[in-house]
Amino acid sequence: MLKTVLLAALLVCTASLCWSQDKIYRKNGKIVEAKVLEVGSAEVKYKEFSNPDGPIYVLETDRIIKIVYENGRVEKFAENMSDPERYQDQLKKAIKVDFFGPLLGYSQISFEKSVRAGRSYELSLGVIGAGKSSRLDYYNNDFHDVRRKQFGFFASAGYKFGKLPDFVFFGKTRFSHVMQGTYVKPIIYAGNYSENRLELKANNTYEVGKQNVTFGAIQVELGKQWVFGDKFLLDIYNGLGYGFDNKKGSYGYSFDDNTSAYNYANARLGRTPGLSYSFGVKIGLLIK
């Protein structure tokens, strides 16, 4: 009878010990049996469960998947990164301009708005011709040159899927700006413009003509955006997708003479319809 009572008491004590410990699940696969003392935004303080009178240990939150407390409550740290409360005081809208656009023959302005951590949409409008006009050089007995004199408009709309904006600084996780981080952005382009082109005539002379170009593309852009002081941002991206246009070659009679085309907002690689490519650097200002 006494043995039975002692065995039951031992089982009760063992069960009590099992349920009174916290478990820290680390990203390296280890499970730490602990008594959690403090949970901060950057670190967790705890004591080893097997040594309650021992030292206090500190573990950075970026190394933790979750904590399962003695009462069964679970705290997942990955979810904390997307908590809107962490970013509620930050500016979530931005106006951006294409930094190199004027050197390439156009100007572009963009509006971006964050809808939640890691998600935002971006709308852009471009003016083709608000920038440098490149030369068309040709010979008709002697050397001539003429400017392209391009003019038109294009627009784009995209939706960003970004990595949650955290980074590690001196071994501790810090929460960055809600609009900062690497991203993938499906985007649609559409535009129309006119520009000068050279046409080869039957007598092997050239004549300057005007052509009207309509273009469009569906792309996926990969990029990274940095935010400085909740005021300024830098966005660098490149994209690849599927595009089409009716642009003719510079020296031919027909559409088939050209195997690629530069449409300012993006470039067609190969015959149309075909691959479409884009690259850009945008600088911007955060607004309310």
C-alpha positions in Angstrom: 0.0 0.0 0.0 2.8 2.4 0.9 4.6 1.6 -2.3 1.5 2.4 -4.3 1.1 5.8 -2.5 4.8 6.7 -3.1 4.6 5.7 -6.7 1.4 7.9 -7.2 3.1 10.8 -5.5 6.1 10.4 -7.7 4.0 10.4 -10.8 2.1 13.5 -9.7 5.4 15.3 -9.0 6.8 14.3 -12.3 3.7 15.5 -14.2 3.8 18.7 -12.3 7.4 19.3 -13.2 6.7 18.5 -16.9 3.8 21.0 -17.1 5.6 23.8 -15.1 8.4 24.3 -17.5 8.5 26.6 -20.5 10.0 25.4 -23.8 11.9 27.6 -26.2 12.0 26.3 -29.8 15.1 27.6 -31.5 15.7 27.9 -35.3 18.6 25.5 -35.1 16.2 22.7 -34.0 17.1 22.7 -30.3 14.4 22.8 -27.6 15.4 24.6 -24.4 13.6 23.6 -21.3 13.5 26.8 -19.3 11.8 29.2 -17.0 11.2 32.4 -19.1 11.9 35.5 -17.1 11.5 38.3 -19.6 10.5 38.7 -23.3 11.6 41.8 -25.1 11.5 43.0 -28.7 15.1 42.0 -29.2 15.9 39.3 -26.7 14.5 36.7 -24.2 15.9 36.2 -20.7 15.5 32.8 -19.1 16.9 30.3 -16.6 17.5 26.6 -17.3 14.7 24.6 -15.9 17.1 22.1 -14.4 19.0 24.8 -12.7 16.6 27.4 -11.3 19.2 28.9 -9.0 21.7 29.2 -11.9 22.6 32.1 -14.1 20.3 34.1 -16.3 20.7 33.4 -20.0 19.9 35.8 -22.9 18.8 34.6 -26.4 18.1 36.9 -29.3 14.5 36.7 -30.6 15.7 36.3 -34.2 17.0 32.8 -33.2 13.6 31.7 -31.8 10.7 30.2 -33.6 8.3 30.1 -30.7 7.9 29.7 -26.9 5.4 27.2 -25.4 4.7 28.4 -21.8 3.8 26.1 -18.9 0.1 27.0 -19.2 0.1 25.9 -22.8 0.1 29.4 -24.4 2.2 29.7 -27.5 4.1 32.8 -28.6 5.3 32.7 -32.2 8.0 35.3 -32.9 7.7 35.2 -36.7 4.1 36.5 -36.3 5.4 39.3 -34.1 7.3 40.7 -37.1 4.1 41.4 -39.0 2.3 43.0 -36.0 0.9 46.3 -37.3 1.4 47.9 -33.9 5.2 47.8 -34.5 4.9 50.1 -37.5 1.9 52.3 -36.6 3.9 55.5 -36.2 5.8 55.1 -39.5 4.9 56.9 -42.7 3.4 54.4 -45.1 3.2 56.3 -48.4 5.9 57.5 -50.7 6.4 59.5 -53.9 9.3 58.3 -56.0 11.1 59.5 -59.2 13.2 57.5 -61.6 16.8 58.6 -61.1 18.2 57.7 -64.5 15.1 58.1 -66.5 15.8 61.7 -67.9 19.2 60.4 -69.2 17.3 57.6 -71.1 14.7 59.8 -72.6 11.8 59.9 -70.2 10.7 60.9 -66.7 8.7 58.7 -64.3 6.9 59.4 -61.0 5.5 56.7 -58.8 3.2 56.5 -55.8 3.6 53.6 -53.3 1.4 52.8 -50.4 1.9 50.1 -47.8 -1.3 48.1 -47.0 0.4 45.9 -44.3 3.8 44.6 -43.4 5.4 43.1 -46.5 2.6 44.2 -48.8 2.2 47.4 -50.9 1.0 48.6 -54.2 2.7 51.0 -56.6 1.3 53.1 -59.4 3.5 54.9 -61.9 3.1 57.5 -64.7 5.8 58.3 -67.2 6.3 61.0 -69.8 8.3 59.9 -72.8 10.3 62.8 -74.1 10.8 64.5 -70.8 14.5 63.7 -71.0 17.4 63.3 -73.4 16.6 62.8 -77.1 19.2 60.6 -78.7 20.6 61.1 -82.2 20.0 59.2 -85.4 23.1 59.4 -87.6 23.0 58.6 -91.3 24.7 59.4 -94.6 23.1 60.8 -97.8 26.3 61.7 -99.7 27.4 63.5 -96.5 26.8 63.1 -92.8 23.5 64.0 -91.2 22.0 63.7 -87.8 18.6 64.1 -86.4 17.0 63.7 -83.0 14.5 61.1 -82.2 12.1 63.7 -80.7 10.1 61.1 -78.8 6.9 62.0 -77.1 4.2 60.0 -75.3 3.1 58.5 -72.1 3.2 55.2 -70.2 1.7 53.9 -67.0 2.3 50.9 -64.8 0.7 49.2 -61.8 2.3 46.6 -59.5 1.8 44.8 -56.2 4.8 44.1 -53.9 5.3 40.9 -51.9 8.1 41.8 -49.6 10.2 40.1 -47.0 9.2 41.2 -43.5 11.3 44.3 -42.7 13.7 43.0 -40.0 17.4 43.0 -39.8 20.1 41.9 -37.3 22.4 44.5 -35.8 25.1 43.4 -33.3 23.3 40.1 -32.8 19.9 41.6 -31.9 16.8 41.8 -34.0 15.7 45.4 -34.8 12.4 46.2 -36.5 13.0 48.4 -39.5 10.6 50.4 -41.7 7.5 48.8 -43.0 8.4 49.8 -46.5 12.0 48.5 -46.4 13.2 45.1 -47.7 13.6 42.9 -50.7 10.5 42.3 -52.8 8.9 40.5 -55.7 6.5 42.7 -57.7 4.2 41.5 -60.5 3.6 44.5 -62.7 1.8 45.6 -65.9 3.1 48.2 -68.3 1.2 50.0 -71.1 2.1 53.0 -73.2 2.1 54.9 -76.5 4.6 57.3 -78.1 5.8 58.7 -81.4 9.4 59.2 -82.5 11.5 59.8 -85.5 13.0 56.8 -87.4 15.2 56.3 -90.4 13.7 54.7 -93.5 15.8 53.1 -96.2 14.5 54.0 -99.7 14.7 52.1 -102.9 17.6 54.3 -104.2 19.6 53.4 -101.1 19.1 56.8 -99.5 17.6 57.5 -96.1 14.6 59.5 -95.1 13.5 60.6 -91.7 10.0 59.4 -90.9 7.7 59.4 -87.9 6.4 56.3 -86.3 3.7 55.7 -83.7 4.4 52.9 -81.2 2.0 51.2 -78.8 3.5 48.8 -76.3 2.6 46.7 -73.3 4.2 44.1 -71.0 3.5 41.8 -68.0 6.6 41.4 -65.9 7.9 40.2 -62.5 10.3 42.6 -60.9 12.8 41.8 -58.2 14.1 44.6 -56.1 15.2 46.0 -52.8 14.1 49.1 -51.1 15.9 51.0 -48.3 14.4 53.7 -46.0 16.5 56.3 -44.3 15.2 58.1 -41.2 11.6 57.5 -42.0 12.0 60.3 -44.6 13.8 59.1 -47.8 14.0 55.9 -49.7 16.0 54.2 -52.4 14.5 51.5 -54.6 16.7 49.4 -57.0 15.0 46.8 -59.2 15.1 44.7 -62.4 12.4 42.7 -64.1 11.7 40.2 -66.8 8.5 39.2 -68.4 6.5 39.1 -71.7 6.0 42.1 -73.9 4.7 43.3 -77.2 4.8 46.4 -79.4 4.4 47.5 -83.1 7.8 49.2 -83.3 9.6 48.9 -86.6 13.3 48.8 -87.1 15.4 51.9 -87.7 16.5 51.1 -91.3 13.9 48.8 -92.8 10.6 48.6 -94.5 8.8 46.2 -92.3 8.2 45.1 -88.7 10.3 42.0 -89.2 13.5 43.9 -89.7 13.9 44.6 -86.0 14.7 41.9 -83.5 14.6 44.1 -80.4 13.2 47.4 -79.3 13.7 50.0 -76.6 10.4 51.4 -75.4 11.7 53.6 -72.6 9.8 52.0 -69.7 11.2 48.7 -70.7 12.9 46.9 -73.6 11.8 44.1 -75.8 14.4 41.4 -76.3 14.0 39.6 -79.6 11.1 39.6 -81.9 7.6 40.7 -80.7 5.8 39.3 -78.8 8.7 38.2 -76.7 10.8 38.8 -73.6 10.5 42.2 -71.9 13.2 43.6 -69.6 13.3 46.5 -67.2 15.8 48.0 -64.8 15.6 51.1 -62.6 16.7 53.2 -59.6 14.2 55.3 -57.9 14.6 57.8 -55.1 11.7 59.0 -53.0 10.2 60.9 -50.2 7.9 59.4 -47.5 4.6 61.3 -47.0 1.6 61.2 -44.7 
